[in-house]
Amino acid sequence: MAALDNQRIEVPGTVKFNVGGRLFETTLPTIQSGGLESLLSVLASTTAEWPTFIDRDPGIFSILLSLLRTNHLPASFSGNFTIRELVEEASFYGIESILHSALSPPPLNGIDAAVSTVISHRMRAPPSTFAVFDDSTDDRSLLIAHAGRISAFDWSLSPAGTLRTHLDRITSLSPVRSETTAIGSTDDPGLHFYNLATRRHAGSVYWTDPTDLRVQKAWITAVSPSPAGTVFAGFESPHMENCILAVDPITLRPVAELERRSRSSARTMAPTKLRFLPESGVLMASAVSSGAFGYCGYVRILDPRVGSVVWETAEPGSGRASRYGDPLIDADADDDLRAIYKVCSKSGDVAFADLRKLGEGDPWVYLEEKNTNLRNCGSGQGSSICCYQRQVFVSRNGGELEVWSGQSKWIGSHRRNLVDKLSPEKGLIVKMAGGSNRLFVSRQGLEGVEVWESKNGSGCIRC
């Protein structure tokens, strides 16, 4: 029996690694679960003598080996290593895609969402704006602008580089492709393109008109990309002329001028929000202004294929809203539900209009909460709205956040819930955007961008 104890028992199909002086033994199928082209799989299939020495951190290797065994990350390591360290090691071993899958949050559910982290910048200043990448983009998730700098963050929310632009203050920011971003400012003319990989200025586009040279000084008020690559940008010139240009980011030339207006009232001002809806093939443009008599604004639907406005409403005064004294303060669109949503400035009520049923009459249907304890009793002043994954997020003046979530495919079937209602008021929300199964939020006068995720996600690692 003692002789058997002294013998080294070899288990068929096992491989051994010496990582940083620490021995690890596992099975060949476990190693191959990371991909046949991963470093560990290649070593396992080509090495004749064991254990193979790898000069890397054994603590992180232990975590990654547990990931290969279970497809989950252990909950006990969150305080030992950062996400960035895990990503770097996973990239070295060629199993970054496995780590990506384990760290990615589930589809966002506003009812159980909470702030997972706040992404700050070393400049210690509120962001001038931010932008998120489309859900289909795997390598990057977020861009944050501080003054004239752009900070990029990858899928794990780890820093992916900083770009210094020629602008003093970026107020419009939009990723065009994974390596290109479009920027603009209300302080300087033109729409500018930068390559995030080379960190170089790719070129600029200006609004031009041979009969009116003044429009060349037009600045950017809003930007929206499209899956086809076309970038839509709102321009406004010093003499109150404005338009929306469709720009080709490859040739850096305008391909169409969708509309041109002279600002004589709120309904003809430059758009402050643009959103292209790929499923519907239309562009939503909206703008709101405030004055001594309250708020006024508009929502337009433009069809780039015909180059004109196909539907519009102006509040107050267009006759398309039954609540004359309760105009919109913000609007957004949900392409999946084929609907436009707005929040009213006086009552704070939320309404939707079906994109497939826009006509001459009043299209707005106001969402009602049957639970009297959840009904909105305040005003809509300071509110903003964001549509993401068939949910409508609405911020309130006190800084709280609520969500209207659909109960079925019918766009009018919504229930209202407070998001993370136990959190204290943190300040007025100035911008919201959804991407990568997350909701990103910035607040007035506060540093950083909040990252909201569903609570039932992996949640064991934070930046």
Residue pairs with C-beta under 8 A, 6 or more apart in sequence:
13 27
13 28
13 29
14 25
14 26
14 27
14 28
15 25
15 26
15 27
15 28
15 31
15 43
15 44
15 47
15 50
15 52
16 23
16 24
16 25
16 50
16 51
16 52
17 23
17 24
17 25
17 40
17 43
17 51
17 52
17 53
17 54
17 61
18 24
18 51
18 52
18 53
18 54
19 53
19 54
19 56
19 57
19 58
19 61
20 54
20 55
20 56
20 57
20 58
20 61
21 58
22 58
22 61
22 62
23 51
24 51
24 58
24 61
24 62
24 65
25 51
26 65
26 68
26 69
28 44
30 65
30 68
30 69
31 38
31 40
31 41
31 44
31 68
32 41
32 44
33 68
33 98
34 40
34 41
34 68
34 93
34 94
34 95
34 98
35 41
35 94
35 95
35 97
35 98
37 94
38 93
38 94
38 95
39 92
39 93
39 94
40 93
40 94
40 95
41 94
43 52
43 54
54 61
56 89
56 92
57 85
57 89
59 80
59 81
60 81
60 85
60 86
60 89
61 89
63 73
63 74
63 77
63 81
63 86
64 86
64 89
64 90
64 93
64 95
64 99
66 72
66 73
66 74
67 73
67 95
67 98
67 99
67 102
68 95
68 98
71 98
71 101
71 102
72 102
72 458
73 102
73 103
73 458
73 460
73 461
74 460
75 460
77 460
78 460
78 461
78 462
82 158
82 461
82 463
83 103
83 156
83 157
83 158
83 461
83 462
83 463
84 156
84 158
84 159
84 463
86 99
86 156
86 461
87 96
87 99
87 154
87 156
87 158
90 96
90 98
90 99
100 138
100 155
100 156
102 458
103 156
103 458
103 461
104 155
104 436
104 437
104 458
105 116
105 436
105 437
105 438
105 453
105 454
105 457
105 458
105 459
106 437
106 454
106 456
106 457
107 389
107 437
107 454
108 388
108 389
108 391
108 434
108 437
108 438
108 439
108 452
108 453
108 454
109 405
109 454
109 456
110 391
110 393
110 403
110 405
110 417
110 419
110 439
111 403
111 405
111 417
111 419
112 454
112 455
112 456
113 403
113 419
113 420
113 439
113 452
113 453
113 454
113 455
114 420
114 423
114 452
114 453
114 455
115 420
115 423
115 450
115 451
115 452
116 438
116 451
116 452
116 453
116 457
116 459
116 462
117 157
117 451
117 462
117 463
118 447
118 448
118 449
118 450
118 451
119 142
119 144
119 153
119 157
119 448
119 449
119 451
119 463
120 447
120 448
121 127
121 144
121 146
121 151
121 447
121 448
123 146
123 147
123 149
124 447
125 146
125 147
125 447
126 442
126 443
126 444
126 445
126 446
126 447
127 144
127 145
127 146
127 442
127 448
127 449
128 145
128 146
128 147
128 169
128 170
128 171
129 145
129 170
129 171
129 172
129 173
129 431
130 142
130 143
130 144
130 145
130 173
130 431
130 433
130 440
130 442
130 449
131 142
131 143
131 173
131 174
131 175
131 181
131 433
132 141
132 142
132 143
132 175
132 433
132 434
132 435
132 436
132 438
132 440
133 140
133 141
133 142
133 143
133 175
133 178
133 435
133 436
134 175
134 227
134 435
135 435
135 436
135 437
137 175
137 178
137 436
138 155
139 154
139 155
139 178
140 152
140 153
140 154
140 155
140 160
140 175
140 178
140 196
141 153
141 154
141 155
141 157
141 435
141 436
141 438
142 152
142 153
142 157
142 435
142 436
142 440
142 449
143 150
143 151
143 152
143 153
143 173
143 175
143 181
144 150
144 151
144 153
144 449
145 151
145 170
145 173
145 183
147 168
147 169
147 170
148 164
148 165
148 166
148 167
148 168
148 169
148 170
149 162
149 163
149 164
149 165
150 162
150 163
150 165
150 170
150 173
150 181
150 183
150 194
150 196
151 159
151 161
151 162
151 163
152 159
152 160
152 161
152 162
152 163
152 196
153 159
153 160
154 160
155 436
156 463
157 451
157 463
158 463
161 196
161 199
163 194
163 196
163 199
164 199
165 183
165 192
165 194
165 201
166 192
166 201
167 183
167 185
167 187
167 188
167 192
168 185
168 187
168 188
169 185
169 187
170 183
170 184
170 185
171 184
171 185
171 186
171 187
171 220
172 182
172 183
172 184
172 185
172 220
172 221
172 222
172 223
172 233
173 181
173 182
173 183
173 184
173 223
174 181
174 182
174 183
174 223
174 224
174 225
174 231
175 181
175 182
175 225
176 182
176 193
176 225
176 229
176 231
176 249
177 229
177 249
178 196
179 195
179 196
179 197
180 193
180 194
180 195
180 196
180 202
180 249
181 193
181 194
181 196
182 191
182 192
182 193
182 223
182 225
182 231
182 233
182 247
182 249
183 191
183 192
183 193
183 194
183 220
183 223
184 190
184 191
184 192
184 219
184 220
184 221
184 223
184 233
185 219
185 220
186 219
186 220
186 221
187 219
188 219
189 206
189 216
189 217
189 218
189 219
190 204
190 205
190 206
190 218
190 219
190 220
191 204
191 205
191 206
191 220
191 223
191 231
191 233
191 235
191 245
191 247
192 201
192 203
192 204
192 205
193 201
193 202
193 203
193 204
193 205
193 249
193 252
194 200
194 201
194 202
195 202
202 252
203 252
204 252
205 233
205 245
205 247
205 252
205 253
205 254
206 216
206 218
207 215
207 216
207 218
207 235
207 237
207 243
207 245
207 254
208 215
208 216
208 254
209 215
212 241
214 237
214 238
214 239
214 241
215 235
215 237
215 241
215 243
217 237
217 238
218 235
218 236
218 237
218 238
218 241
218 242
218 243
219 235
219 236
219 237
220 233
220 234
220 235
221 234
221 235
221 236
221 242
221 270
221 271
221 272
221 287
222 233
222 234
222 270
222 271
222 272
222 273
222 274
222 285
223 231
223 232
223 233
223 234
223 274
224 231
224 232
224 233
224 274
224 275
224 276
224 283
225 231
225 232
225 276
226 232
226 276
226 278
227 278
229 248
229 249
229 250
230 246
230 247
230 248
230 249
230 255
230 304
231 246
231 247
231 248
231 249
232 244
232 245
232 246
232 247
232 258
232 274
232 276
232 283
232 304
233 244
233 245
233 247
233 274
234 242
234 243
234 244
234 270
234 271
234 272
234 274
234 285
235 242
235 243
235 244
235 245
235 270
236 242
236 263
236 269
236 270
240 262
240 263
240 264
241 260
241 261
241 262
241 263
242 260
242 261
242 262
242 263
242 268
242 269
242 270
242 271
243 257
243 258
243 259
243 260
243 261
244 257
244 258
244 259
244 271
244 274
244 283
244 285
244 302
245 254
245 256
245 257
245 258
246 254
246 255
246 256
246 257
246 258
246 304
247 253
247 254
247 255
248 254
248 255
256 304
256 307
257 307
258 283
258 302
258 304
258 307
258 308
259 302
259 308
259 309
261 268
262 268
263 269
263 270
266 287
266 288
266 289
266 296
266 297
266 298
266 314
267 296
267 297
267 298
267 314
267 317
267 318
269 287
269 289
270 287
271 285
271 286
271 287
271 300
272 286
272 287
272 288
273 284
273 285
273 286
273 287
273 330
273 331
273 332
274 283
274 284
274 285
275 283
275 284
275 332
275 333
276 282
276 283
276 284
277 283
277 284
277 333
277 335
277 355
278 335
279 335
279 336
279 338
280 335
280 338
280 355
281 303
281 304
281 305
282 301
282 302
282 303
282 304
282 310
282 355
283 301
283 302
283 303
283 304
284 299
284 300
284 301
284 302
284 331
284 332
284 333
284 340
285 299
285 300
285 301
285 302
286 297
286 298
286 299
286 300
286 328
286 330
286 331
287 297
287 298
288 295
288 296
288 297
288 328
288 329
288 330
288 345
289 295
289 296
289 297
290 296
294 327
294 345
294 346
295 327
295 328
295 329
295 345
296 314
296 315
296 316
296 317
296 327
297 314
297 315
297 327
297 328
297 329
297 331
298 312
298 313
298 314
298 315
298 318
299 312
299 313
299 328
299 331
299 340
299 342
300 309
300 311
300 312
301 309
301 310
301 311
301 312
301 340
301 355
301 358
302 308
302 309
302 310
303 310
310 358
311 358
312 318
313 320
313 321
313 363
314 320
315 321
315 327
315 328
316 324
316 325
316 327
317 324
319 362
320 361
320 362
320 363
320 364
321 327
321 328
321 362
321 364
322 362
322 364
323 344
323 347
325 346
326 344
326 345
326 346
326 347
326 349
327 344
327 345
327 346
328 342
328 343
328 344
328 345
329 343
329 344
329 345
329 380
329 381
329 383
329 384
330 342
330 343
330 383
330 384
330 385
331 340
331 341
331 342
331 343
331 385
332 340
332 341
332 385
332 386
332 387
332 392
333 339
333 340
333 341
333 355
333 387
334 341
334 387
334 390
334 392
334 411
336 389
336 390
337 352
337 387
337 390
337 406
337 411
338 354
338 355
338 356
338 411
339 352
339 353
339 354
339 355
339 411
340 352
340 353
340 355
341 350
341 351
341 352
341 385
341 387
341 392
342 350
342 351
342 352
342 353
342 364
342 385
343 349
343 350
343 380
343 383
343 384
343 385
343 394
344 350
344 351
344 380
345 379
345 380
345 381
345 383
346 379
346 380
347 376
347 379
347 380
348 376
348 378
348 379
348 380
348 383
348 396
349 366
349 367
349 376
349 380
350 366
350 367
350 385
350 392
350 394
350 404
351 364
351 365
351 366
351 367
352 364
352 365
352 367
352 411
352 412
353 363
353 364
353 365
354 363
354 365
354 411
357 363
365 412
367 404
367 412
367 414
367 416
369 375
369 376
369 415
369 416
371 416
374 416
374 417
374 418
376 416
378 396
378 397
379 397
381 397
382 395
382 396
382 397
382 428
383 394
383 395
383 396
383 397
384 394
384 395
384 429
384 430
384 431
384 432
385 392
385 393
385 394
385 395
385 432
386 392
386 393
386 432
386 433
386 434
386 439
387 393
387 434
388 433
388 434
388 435
388 439
389 434
389 437
390 405
390 406
391 403
391 404
391 405
391 406
392 403
392 404
392 405
392 414
393 401
393 402
393 403
393 419
393 432
393 434
393 439
394 401
394 402
394 403
394 404
395 401
395 402
395 428
395 429
395 432
395 441
396 402
397 428
398 425
399 425
399 426
399 427
399 428
399 429
399 443
400 418
400 419
400 421
400 425
401 418
401 419
401 420
401 429
401 441
402 416
402 417
402 418
402 419
403 416
403 417
403 419
404 414
404 415
404 416
405 414
405 415
405 417
406 413
406 414
407 413
407 414
407 415
419 452
420 452
426 443
426 446
427 443
427 444
427 445
427 446
428 443
428 444
429 441
429 442
429 443
429 444
430 442
430 443
430 444
431 441
431 442
432 439
432 440
432 441
433 439
433 440
434 440
437 453
437 454
438 451
438 452
438 453
439 451
439 452
440 449
440 450
440 451
440 452
441 449
441 450
441 452
442 448
442 449
442 450
443 450
453 459
